[in-house]
Amino acid sequence: MRLRKILPNFPPCHRLVRNERGWGRRCLRAGVLVVALLAVVTAVPFAASSAEPFFEISSIPNADRSAAVNMADLNGNGRIDLLVVVMRGLPPEEEREARIHFQSEQGTFSPQPDYVRAIPTGASVYDLADVRSDSPGSELILLRPGGLTLLSLASKSAPRWDLEVSGPATAGIGDDERGFEYFKMVQDGFGDEPVLFVQQIGQLTILTPKGEVRGQMQIPRRANYLIIPTGGLISIESNFQIFLDVPKILLGDIDGDGLTDLAVATRHEVDTYLQREGGHFPNVADRKQALRLITKEDHIRGSGGVTADVGDVNGDGRIDLLLSYAKGGFRNTETLTYYYQNRDGGWAIGEPDHTFRSDASLASNALVDLDNDGRMEMVRLELDFSLLELIEILLSREFDVEVSVFDFDGSSGFKAKAASKKKIELPFSTATFRLKGFFPSVRADLNGDGYQDFVTSGEGDELSFQPGGPKGPFASRRVRQKMSTERMIHFTDWSGDGLTDLVIFDPQRYAIPISIVRNLGRLPGTPEALQGAVHDR
């Protein structure tokens, strides 16, 4: 939708109407109702319906707030179980607890938890993984100010392990007032066992599950303070406010020796640390590279932003680098994206192999292997950003985003023309300014054909599926099923039949049930072998 094209024709077609085919103007002429359809930028994909559902939905009630929901084998019996972290009440009396629902032999979950464990005070960030060989099932990894706590969930009386780290406090400086956040702290590819990444203020510590230090790296730190002078006319909640930003961790083989290295990125620099023999890392970066992208104006006013992503784009086994800089404000918004191919074990910052420019728009870029061929495609999301667009967004109550997929050109960059494009509308709530549904995803293969699919949530009232393929995740056929999706979504094969299932929950509202969604193997493109597996279970 583009209101700037509509407003000049305001009378006599005075009312915009929305239908399943697009936007239209409703005009009254001589007492006869005439609907004139406006042209849409792209054709609306065919939306198929089915007499049989594609998904089977069951609910877990919760009178409190589901701050976090995840699934894993928690007791080591080979079945995927349900973990729900709930928050009850408000500070300072707030309580947090982990509720465990074991999956039965029949593939169901009891509405009531099998047991409940209290979340230790001070834990604000979590991961869930099987890291202890002396304990069955996956452990809950909790980030505390002084280190990590590993909490076994195999039973109500299962053990816990506290792993302390030396040096500055961790980025988990205390209880999150409003949430309980997932962050991937457990990493593979560093030896025979997983390791734990502990982000601290200016330091990154890598631990084994038993607390052995594999590396303590000096990393950049970034902070911004807001301190209001006393005696003024303004009174705020806190007179000493701080925004703390920890660097983004980027993993992969950088120097081509077959070992997983790491880099950390801020808006100003990228530091590279190469893995040594035995899985150890140096204290000081092997290479420090200044980005020099942020303008003086953006630096002073705190606007703009630089994001980094890595992936093997050309298939040589080494990770390449993608940097995106969103700069300016309403009058001069621009996004510049730079691709750096890994050459001689690193990236020549300042000498990009390919540059994308998006005028008057904000763009987000990610490297994703959509066709599972070992090489990354670039998925680009663009949002027009101007004062007029902001007015349009507030009137329409939705963001208009264009999604593009760019393939590698076989040489040193991406093809100039997108392999596929799609316009999507993201409705949001004016009461909360959050999306009505989950953010669209291209990181799940729901039909099991080996390609990443395009999954969206409408206005939070449906699950929409478009099968992926060699040309991207926007195949012409789309199917939908009505269900409540005004929440967050988690993809996992909890039923064990080889098909990706779903868990949907809402961390922002109280008394919202958790939806356990089973994939029935009826989605378009599902291989025949997997169609049978779900019925043979």
N, C-alpha and C positions, 0 to 999 in steps of 0.2 A: 504494500500500500504506500502511496505517495500523496500526502495531503496537498502539497504544493501544486499538483496537477489538478486537484479537485476544486480548491477554493475559488479560482477564477470563474468557475461555472456554478457558483453557489445557488443563485436563483435560476429557474424555479425549482430545480432538483435539490431540495433543501435538506434532505436527510440521507445519511449513509446507512446502508444496511449490510449486514454480513450474512452470507450463506455459505454452504459447503463448496460452492464453486468459486468464491472470491468476494470482492466488494462490489456493491452496486449503488445506484442512486434511485431513490423512490420518488417518482414524479406524479403529480396529480394534474391531469389535463382533461377538461370537459367531463369531470366526474368519473373518468376511467383511470384505473390504476395501471401504470406502465412501469415496468422494472427494466432499466437500461443497465446492462452489465458493463462494468469497466474492464478493460483489458488487464490481464495479469502479466507480470514480467516473464514468468516461466509457467509451463503447463503444469496443472495439478496432477500428480501421479494417480493412476487408477487405484482406488481404495476398495479392496476386496473384503467381503464379509463371509462368514462361514456359519453354517448351522451348528457345527460343533466348535467348542471353544479351543483356542490354541494353548491356553494355560488353565491350570486348576489352582484355585485360590483358597487358602485357609487363613484364619486369623488367630493371633495371640493377643488377648486383651491386656491392657495396661492402664491402670487408673492414674499412674504417675507420668513422667516424661521420659521417653526413650532417648537418652542422650547419645547412645552409640549402640549399634547392632552389628554383629559379625557372626560368621559361621566357620567352624572347623571341627575336626575330631578332637574332642576335649578329654576323653577318657581312654583313648587308645584302642577302641574296639572296631575301628574301621568305618564307623558311620559318622556322618557330619552332624554336629550338634549346633545348638543355637545359644549365643551369648547376647544378653541384653543388659546394658548398663543403664540404670534408671537414676533420676535425680528427684528427690522429694523435698518439698519445702523451699525456704529461702535462707540465705546466709543471715545470721551466723548459725542458725539451727539446721541448715541444709544437710541432708544425708545422701550418700551415694552408695549403691550396691550393685553387685554383679549377680544376675539371675541366670541360672543354667537350665536349659531345656534339652535333655538328651533325646535323640531320635530313637524311636522304638524300632523293633524288628519289622514292623509293618510300614515303616516310612512315615510315621506321624510324630507330631510334637504335642505334648500335654499342654493345655492352656495354663496350668499352674507350673511354676518352676520346680525342678527336682530338688534343688537346694539354692541357697542364697549366701553370698560372701560379701563382706564389707570391702569397699575400695579404700586402701590406705590413704590417710590424710596427706595432702601435698602432691598427689599424682594428678596430672592434668592432660597428659598425652599417652597414647597406648599403641601397642602393636600386638598381634596375635600370631604365634608361630610355634612349631615344635623345635625347641632349641636344647632341651635337656635330655640327654640319653638315659639318665637315671630316673626319669619320670614319664609316665604314659601320657600320650596326647599332647595337645598344644598348650603352651603357657601364655598367660597374659603378661606382656612386658610393659611396665609402667615407668614413665620418666618423672623423676623427682628432682628437687633442687641439688641434691648431692650425688645423684647417680641413677641407678635403675633398680627396680624391684621386679623379680620374676615370680609370678604367682601361678602355681599349678591349679587347674580347675577340674582335675580328675575326680575330686570328691570334696565335701565340705571341710574336711580336716587335712587336705593335701598340703604339702610344704610350700614355703616361700623362701626365696633367696634374695638378699640385698647386696648389690654390687656397687661399691662406692668408687668414685673417680677423684683423682687429685686435680688441683688447679682451680680455675674459676667455676662459679655456679653454672649449672646446666641452663639451657633455654627454657626448661620447665620450672620456672621460678616459683610457682605456687599453684594452688587450685584455680582452674579456670572458672570465673564467676558464673558463666552461662552455659558452658558446654564441657564436653569430654571428647577430645579430638584424636582421630586416627592419623598416625604418621609412620611410615615404613622405616623402622630402626633395624630390623633383621635383614641381613644381606648374605647372599650366597656368592660363590665364585672366588672365595678367598682361602681355599684349602678344603680339607675333608669335612669340616663342620661349619655351620653358619657363624657369622660374627655379628656383633651389636655395635651400631653407630650411636654414640652419645654426643649430641651437639651441645657445646658449652659456649659461654660468652668469650669469643676469641680463640676457641680451641675445639678440636674434634678428636675425641678419643674412640679408638676401636678396641673392643673387648671380645674375648671368647666367652661362651656361655658360663664358664666358671670363673671369670673375672681376670684372666690373663690379658695384659695390655699388648696389643699388636701394633699400636701406633698412637702418638699424641701429637697432632699437627697444629701448628699455629695457623689460624685462618682469619680472614678479615672480619671486622665487626663494624656495624653501622647503627648509629643511634641518633634520634632527633628529640630535643627537649622543648617543652613549652612551660615556661615559668612566668607566671603573672606577677608583676610588681605589687607589693602590698600598698595599701592606702589609696588605691584607685577606685573607680566607680564600678568595676566589674568584679563579680564574685562567681567563682566556678567551683565545681565539685572537689577538685584537687588543685593546689597551687604549684604542684611539681608533677608534671606529666611527661611521660617518655614513650616514644615509639622505638621498639627494639626489633631489628631485622637480622636474622641469621642467614648466612649464604646458602644458596641452592647447591645441593650435591649432585654431581653428574658422574655416572659410572660407565666404564667400558674400557676396552683395550686401546690405549692412546699410542703407545710406542711400538706396537706390533709384535710383542714378545709372547703373546698368548695369555698374559695375566691381566686381571681386571685392575685397572688404575682408577684414579678418581681426580676430579677437578671440582673446585668450588667457585661459584660465580656470584658477584654482586652487580649492581648497576654501574660500577666503576672498574671492575677488574675480574680476571679469571686466573686462578692459581691452579697449577697442575702438580699432582703428587703421584709418582710412579711406584708401583708395588715392587718390593724387593723379594729375594728368595726367602721362603719361610713365611710369607704372608705379612711381612712387616712394611711399615711406611716411614719415611723421613719426618723429622720434626719440622723442618723448613721446606717450603715448596721447591720442587725442582725447577719450576719456571713460573714467573709472575708476569702477567701481561695486562697492561693498562688498556682499557677499551676506548676512552676518550670520545664517547658518544654523546653524553649529556651536555646540553648547552648551558651556558652560565645562567640564563634566565630560568631554565627548568631546575637547575641545581639550587638556586636561591629560593625559589618559591615552592620547591618540593613537588613540582609537577612532572609529568612524563614518567617513563619507566622502561627498564631494560630487562628482557627475559631471555634466558638461555635454554637451549635444548640440544641434546646430542643423540646420535644414532648412526648406524652404518648405512649410508645412502648409496654408495657405489659397490657394496658387496666385497670389499677388500679385507674385511675383518677388523678394521680400525674405525673408531667412532669419529664422525664429522661433527661440526659445530654449527648451530643456527642461533643468531642473535637478532632480536627484534627490539627496536626503539620506538616507542610511541611518544611523540613530542608535541609541544605547543598546547594551546587552549582552544576555545570556541572559534576564534577567528583564523587560526593557523594550524589546525590539527593535521598531523601527518604521521604515518608509520613507515619506518624503514626497516627492511629485513635483509640480513646479510648471511649468506651461506659460505662456510669455510671448509673446503675439503682437507682432510687430514693428509699432510705431505711431510714425509720424513719424521713422523712421530709427533706432529703438533699442528698448530693452526697459525697462519700468518695473519694475525690481527691487523686490521687496517688495509688488507689486500684481499677483499672477498672475491670468491669465484663467481658469485651470482648475487645480484641485488634486486629486491622487490620494493616498489614504492607505492603506497596507498595514500592519495591525497584526500584530505577532509574525512578521514575515517580512522577508527581504531581497529587494529588487526592483531589477532592472536594466532600464533603458529605452533604446530606440534609435529614432530616426526613420528610417524606410525607405520608399521608394516601391515598394510591393509590386506595384502594378498598372500602373506606368509611365505614370501620367496627369499627372505633373508635380507632384503633391501628396504629402506625406509622411503615412504612417500611423505610429502609435506601437505598437511591439512591446514588450511588457512580460513579463519573466521574473520569477517569484516563487518563492522558496524559503522554506518555513517554517523558522523559526530559533528554537529553544528548547533547553533541556537535554534534554527528552524526545525532541525531533526529532534531536538530535545522537546520542543513544543508538540511535535507530532507524536513522540513517544508518550507524553503525558496524556494526550487526547485519546490515542488509540489503546493505551495501556498494554503495549507490547513492543518488544524490540524486533526490528527487521534485520536479520543477519544473513549474509551470504557465505556459504561454505564452499570452498574450492579445494580440489585435490590436484596436486602437481606431481608428475612422475619425473624421475631422474632422466636427464637427456643422454646418458651413456658416455658422457665425457667429463665435464667439470661443473655441472650445475643442474638446474631443473628446467624443464621445457617451459617456453614462454607462455604457451596456451594450456589452460587447465584441462586435465583429462575428463573432469566432470565438475559440475556446479549445481548448487541448489540454494534457493531462497527459503529460509525458514522464519517463522514468526514465534517469538517467545513471550507468551502472555505473562504479566506480572501483577502482583497485588499492590494497589496504591496504599493499602493500609500498612503493609510491611516492607514494600519495595523489594520483595523476593519473588523469584519465579514461581508461578503457580504449580509447575511440575518440576521434575528433575531436569538437569541440564542434558541436552542431547549427547548421545554417546556413539563413538565408532570403535570402541575398544572391547567389544564382546562379539563372539560368534555364537549366535543363538540357534541357528539351524544346523550347526555341526559340519558345514561343507568346507571349512578351512579358510573362509573369508570373513573379515570383520564386517558386521552389519550396522545399519543406521537405526538407532532406537530413540524414539522421542515420546513425550508424555502429553501432547495436546495442551489443554488447559488444566492439567492435573486430574483428568477424568478418563484417561485411556492409555493403553500401551500401543504405540504405533511402531511397526516393524517393516523395514525395507532390506531385502537381502543384499549382501555385498557380492562382489564378483571381480573379475580381472580389471574392469574399468572403474572400480570404486564402489562405495557403499550406497549408491543411490539408484539401484535398479528400478525399473518402471513400475513393478508390482509392489503394492503396499497393502498390508493387512493390519487390522486393528481389533483390539478387544477392550470393551469397557471395563475399567477398574479404577480404583482410587490410586493416583500416582502423584498426588500433591505432596511429595515427600522426597526422601533420598533413596537411591537404589543401589543395591549391592549384587553383583553377578557372581554366582558360584554353582557348581554342580553338586548341590546338597543331596540329590536323590541317587547319585552314583550310577546313572544310566548312560553317561557320556554326553548328555545334553546340558547346556548352561541353563540353570534355574535362576530365580530372582528372590530377593528379600527387599521389601519396601517399608520404610519407616519414616516418622516425622520427628526430628529432634527439637522442633520449635514450639510444639503445642502439647498440652496435657491431655491425657485420656484418649489418645489416638491408638488404635490397635496396630499391631505389626502384621504385615501381609506376607505369608509364606507362599510363593508362587512357583508352581511346578510346571516345567516345560513338557507338554504332551507329545512332542515330536510331530506336530502337524503344520509347522511353519513351512512356507514355500522354500524349496531347495533342500529340505532335510533328506539326507541319504536314506535309502530304504532300510539299510541295516540298523540305523538309529531309530527309525520309525517303529521297527519291531521290538527294539530293546526296551522301550518304555512300557510296552504292553506285556512283555515277558517277565518284568520285574516281580 
